[in-house]
Amino acid sequence: MSDQFPIGQALNALPLLSDAETRSICAENPKGEKGAGATARNRLGVGWKGRPCITLSKAETVTLAEMAGPGVVQHIWITVKDSGPRGCTVLRDLVLRFYWDGESDPSVEVPLGDFFANGHAMRCDIDSLPVCVNPSGGMNCYWPMPFARSARITVTNEHGEDIGGFFYQITYSLTPVAEAAARFHAQWRRENPVTYHKEYTVLDGVQGRGHYVGTYLAWTQLSSGWWGEGEIKFYIDGDDPHPTICGTGTEDYVGGAWCFADRTYSKAFLGYPLRYAEAGQIIKHGLYRWHVPDPVRFKSDLRVTIQDLGFTPQPTGYEPLRDDISSVAYWYQAEPHAPFPELPEASFRWPR
């Protein structure tokens, strides 16, 4: 698929016949086996919604899917009971991990909500191509995830109590995978608050060959005034001390302009879907940028940063801030990948 027209080429390929086999894993067919769906019984009989969801026990890690390859994960849908934006941390307390081809360290390690561009443990509708979140909390992912031998997807409940009503559907294709196909990765980070006059690190320590495909930012503004002057920077293949790619402002990076005029939006590849505030309280922002038509290529290493920078017309102009920033970096690379930083325990992930 070319860099220029990936979506158009995918649509053009739909009429072509294939020897690929489609499988789908959910609570009604937990192994995704052929002819094994809808076998649970309830009072209506077999096959009438006998086991549509599962309960995640306290401190339990559940394997949602184990797949033998070669194949490609094509769609993930998840929803879970969640009481709302205040007094609930479920979307930060559940952690997704993806493992490719028998690896012991995950290639994806992200709190559930943030993986689907729903940071702050808050639901937020997302209308983009690789990630869609629909009313009320239906979280969808369309990032293609190839694997050669095996794939495993788990969720860990660090909420402190059992969580019922966890629904999921993971659809994949059993099909040959090109030797050049890289593996999907995603990593969560947070700095609370950001170190004054130091760039926030979205991603660091990546080694190998690949391409960067997305950024999600859950940004909690801790000062008044305009907060989004910070420049995104991509340090590619040994860049030091200056990056090869430098943006012009936070709202510019996600395709907006002039402070967003306090308006939200959600588009195919970029968006500012969340601006949440109450009188006298801090403001929570959600932003995403998917580098689908324009992936950032690297051959040996990659580091991504963004500045926490505000602007006050008088007397200082540009001024570094100390906000609370969380992020998810999404990228593809050839394995093996470098170890991830240790994921903070649940209480350190909770939103303000």
Secondary structure, 3 states (H helix, E strand, C coil): CCCCCHHHHHHHHCCCCCCCEEEEEECCECCCCCCCCCCCEECCEECCCCCCCEEECCCCEEEEEEEECCEEEEEEEEECCCCCCCCCCHHHHEEEEEEECCCCCCCEEEEHHHHCCCCCCCCCCEECCCEEEECCCEEEECCCEEECCEEEEEEEECCCCCEEEEEEEEEEEECCCCCCCCEEEEEEEEECCCCCCCCEEEEEEEECCEEEEEEEEEEEECCCCECCCCCEEEEECCCCCCCCEECCCHHHHCCCCHHHHHCCEECCCEEEEEEECCCCCCEEEEEEEECCCCCEEECCEEEEEECCEEEECCCCEEEECCCEEEEEEEEEECCCCCCCCCCCCHHHHCCC
